[in-house]
Amino acid sequence: MLSLALAVLALQATPAAPPAATAAQPAAARWPSKEGDVTLRDFRFRSGETMAELRIHYTTLGTPRRNARGEIDNAVMLLHGTGGSGRQFFQPQFADELFGPGQPLDITRYYIILPDNIGHGGSSKPSDGLRMRFPQYDYDDMVEAQRRMLVDGLGITRLRLIFGTSMGCMHAFVWGEAHPGFASALMPMACQPVQIAGVNRMWRQAAIDAIRADPAWNGGNYTSQPLAGLRTVASLSVAVGSAPLLQQKLFPERDAAIAHVRARLESDIGSRDANDSLYQYESSRNYNPWPNLEKITVPVTWINSADDFINPRNATFPADALKRMPNAQFRLIAETDETRGHSTHSWAVFWKDDLVALLKRSGD
């Protein structure tokens, strides 16, 4: 649900990077990858709007393996959060724990696909030029674009695993219902399979309204970013994505805490385009897999964290949902002064054993 900026900001809150990372060697550079684009022609959105050419950008790691029928059978798709891109998964706290030899998503064994969703990264988005004339996409549109990217662009008709963080977590639930069995397993991280309401809707709506209320936004036709609105958006994002125990441990003195939050806000503001952000938050408006959870029959490991403000630890949704998904398991990661709030979903050390167990119980 939160942007790539929050994942990066959580990393900034750590005193030192893992030993494998150096200033001269960015995280992505350590992993051999390929990038490409799939052009989806005459794409029809659920709103009824169409685009003659919708570009979906993607990054891959590893090599596709074909079975006796010529089908790719080792593909894994990782889905990013709101405001992010597929390349967020190259952060060392994720990639260095999962992609190496003998690790759960060893790229000598799996073919990893990291798409940039509609409105994000290198894929088609409002800031490309259409601004507020860009189609009003939603999560169903994003999942359909992912499916067409896989089938029409990459020749993949079945996935070994769909793993998703935040918005990608919600996409995993949509996938499980819209295309049962397309993926052998689902691992949704940091979300709920219910419509976005309550405080989760409130802070999102406040962010949307802040952009629209800024005179500099000018109906989306701004000549420079509407900074007042974006500052409100950044403030909300930092607040709801915080990890209280970790922040208290790292910044126990007032001046250090003030300096840190100011730096975080400037980083968040600088990473945003107002129209793109507005569309990204609006795209969750009709998400609601709750009525059809029984359609999800493949093995599922669903994980939230206890210090996630967006997905409260005492919500009853997991217990009720598990009664309706026969092969689903749920785990709540306990809060400590090491967990990262909502961004715990990107720190594999907290849950990679769960991933290993899911792959085992779904076929490996």
N, C-alpha and C positions, 0 to 999 in steps of 0.2 A: 504493500500500500504506500509505502514511502519511497522516495526517490533514491536514485543512485547516490545523490548527494549525501543522504543520511548514512549509507554504507561507508562512504569515504570519510564522513565526519566521525563515525564511530572508530575508524582506523586512526584518525588523527588524535583521538582521545587516548590512544595507547602510547606509553612513553617511548617505546622503541619498536621498530619493525622486526619481523622474524629474521633470523640469520640469513635465510636464503635470498632476501631482498636487499638490493643495494641501490644507491642513488643513480648509479651509472647503468643499471640493468632493471628497467621497469618490470613489474610482475608479468605483463603480457609477453614480453620479449623472451622469457624463459621457456615458453611453451610453443612448440611449432604449430602454427595454425594457418588456416586459409580463410579468406573472406570472399563473399560473392553476393549477388543480388538475384532475386527471382522477380520477374515482372508478371503480376497477375492482371490479365486483361479483362476489361468490362466487369470489374468487381462491383457487385451490388451489396450495399450496406442494408442493415435491418431497417434503417430509417426510410428506405426507398431511394436514397441517393446512390449515384454510381460514379465510378472513376474509370476512365478508359484504360489507364495504366496505374496500378498500385504497386509500388516498389517495396519489397521486403528484403532487408539486408540481413545477412547471417554470417556467423563465424563457425568454423568447424575445427575439431581436433581429432586425430586418429584417422583410421582408414575403414571404409565400409567393407564388411565381410558378407559374402553371399552364400546362401545355403544351396542344396542340391537343386532347388527349383529356381535358382537365380535371384532370390529375394534377399534384400539387405536385412540381416537379422541381429545386428549388434548396435542399433542406433538408440541413442539416449538424447532426449531434449531437455535443456535447462531453461526455465522461463524466469525472466527478471521482474523486478518490482516497478511501481509507478515512477516514471521519470528516469529510469535506468536504461541499460542496454545489455546485450549479451556479454559485452566485454567486462562487465562488473564481476563476472565469475573468474577473472584472472587475478583478483586480489589474493595475496599470498595466504591469508587466513582461510581461504576456500581452496584455491588451486593446489597449493603446496600440500594440503592434507588429502587430496582426492585423486589427482591426475597422474601421479608418478607410478613407477613400477611397483606392482603388488598392492597398490592402493585401491580403494573401492571402485573408482571410475578410471582405472588404468587405461591410458589412451592407446596402449599397444593392444588392448583387448576390445575397447568400445569406440564407437564412432559418435562423438559428442557434437550436437548441434546447438548453437547459441543464437537464436533469432533476436533481432531488434523488432519489437512489436510495432504495430501501426502507431504513428505519432511519436516515435522514440528513435534515438540513435540515428543510424543511416537509412532508416525506412522513411516512407512518405509521411510528411507531417505538416501542420499548418504553417510553420515558419519557412517552409520551402517556397512560399509565395502566395498560396491561396488564403492564408490567414483565416478569418472567420467564415470564409466560403468553403473551407475544407469540410467533407462529410462528417456528420455527427456520429462517429464510431462508438461502439460499446464493446463489452467483453466478448459477446458472441461473434462480433465481426473479427475481433483479434484472433480468436480461436480458429475461425474459419480460414483466415489468412495463414495462420500457422499450418493448418491441414493442407491447404493448397500448395504452400511452399514445400512441404514434405513430399506430397504425392506427385504434383505436377513438375516441381522444380528439381527435387533430389531423388525421385523414384523410390521413396520410402513409403510402404503401405502398412508397416507395423513398427511400433517402438518397443524397445525393451523396458524403458522407464520414462515417465514424465516426472521431473522434479521442478518444483516452482516455489519461489519465495515471494511472500506478500501478495501483490497483484498476481504474480505467477502461481502462487498457492491457489488463489481463486480460479485461475484459468485451469488448473489441474482438476478441480471439481467440475467445472464446465465440460472439460474433455471427457471425464468419466461418465457423464450423463449423455452428452451429445454423440459420442462415438465409443460406446461400450466395447471393450476388448481391443481397441486400436493399440493401446499400451498394455503391456503385461503387468505393469505395476505403476502405482502413483505415490509420490511423496510430496504432499502439500505442506509447506512450512510457513507458519505465522499468518493464519487467517481463520475465519469461521465460514461454514457453508450456509450462511443465512444472508438475507438482504442487508445492505449497509444502512443501518438506522442508528438510533440512539446517539451517543456521543461521537461515534465514528462518522456518522453522516454530518453531525453538527460542525466538527472542525473542518471537514472537507468543504462544506457549504460556506463556512466563514472564509476559507481561502479563496474560493471562487468569487464570492461577493467582494472581497478586498480588491481583487484585480479589476472587476467590473466597475467598482466605485471610484477608482483612481482616475481623475480627469485625463491624465496622460495616456491612459489606455485607449481612449478615443474610439470606442467601438471595435477595437482590434487593429486600427490603422495608425499605430504609433510610429513615430520616427526614431524614438529611443525608448528603451525599456521603462515601463511605469514602475519606478523604484519604490514608491510608497506602498503600492499594492504588493509588490514582490517581497518587501520587508515583512509585511504581515504574514504572507505565506511562509516565509523562511522561519519566522518566530514560531508559528504554529507547528511546523514540521520538527523543529528542534525540540520543542516542548513535548510533543506526543511521542517522539522517538527516543527520548532520553532513557538512561539507565541509572536510576538514583544512587544505588550503592556504589557502582563503579565511579560515577562522577564525584561523589563525596570522597572516595578514596584518592582519586587523582588530583582533585582541586579542593582541599580542605580549608584553604584560606580565601577570603573574599576577593582580593585583588586578582589572584590567579583565575578564579572562577569567572570574574567579569571579563578579563582579557580573553579567556577561552571562548566564552559564548559570543563575544563580539566577532572574533575571528571565524567562528562557525557560521554566523549569520552572513558575513561578507562572502564566504565561500559558497554558501547555498544560493545567495542572490546572484552571484556571478555565473552560476551554472545554469540559470533558467532563462527560458523565453516565455513571456507572459501568456501568449496564445497557446503555445504547446502545453504549458502547465494547466491552463484552464480546461483544455480538452482532456488532458490526462485524468484530472480529478472528476470531470463529468462522466467519463467513460464507465464508471462503476455504478451509474444511476439505477440500472435495472438488473443488476446481478442478484440472483436468488436461486441457488440450486436446491434449497430445502425441500420443496414439494416432491422432488424426484430422486432422492438419495438412493432409493432401492435399485435404481438402474446401475449403480456402481457396485460391481461384483468382483472385480479383480483385487488382488492384495493391495492394501493401502496402509502406509505408515504416515500418520498425520501428527505433526509436532508443533506445539506452541511453547512460549516461554512465560514463566510466572511474572517476570518484570516488564511484560509488554502492555503498555497502557491501552493500545488500540484493541487488543484482544484480552479482556480481563480474565484473570486466573480463575475467578469464581463463577464464570458463565456456565450455565447448564447445557449449552449446546453440544459439547462433545459427548456427554453421557447419553443424551437422547439420540444423537446421530449414530452412535455405534450400534444401537439396537436395530438400525435400519440398513446398515452396511455390513453384510455377514463376514467379510474378509478384512475389515478395517481394524487397525490398532491406533491408539492415541497415547501420546506421552506429553506431559507438561514438564519442561526443563525447570528445575528449581532455581530460584533467584539467589545469586551470590554477588560478591563484589568483583566478579570476573565476567558475569554475563552482560550482554550488550543491549538489554531492552528488546525492542522490536527487531533490531539488527542481529540478534543472536542467530537468526536464520542463516546468516552468511559466515558464521564462525564454526567450521565443520568439527572442530575438536569436541563440541558439545553434543554432537548427534551422529557422527560418522559410523559408530557401531550400529546404530539403528538402520542406517542405509545398507550396511553389510547384511544385516539380518533380513531386511526386506528383499534384497536381491536373492538371498538364499531361499526364502520361502516362496518366491515367485518363479523359481526355475533354475537358478544357478546352483 
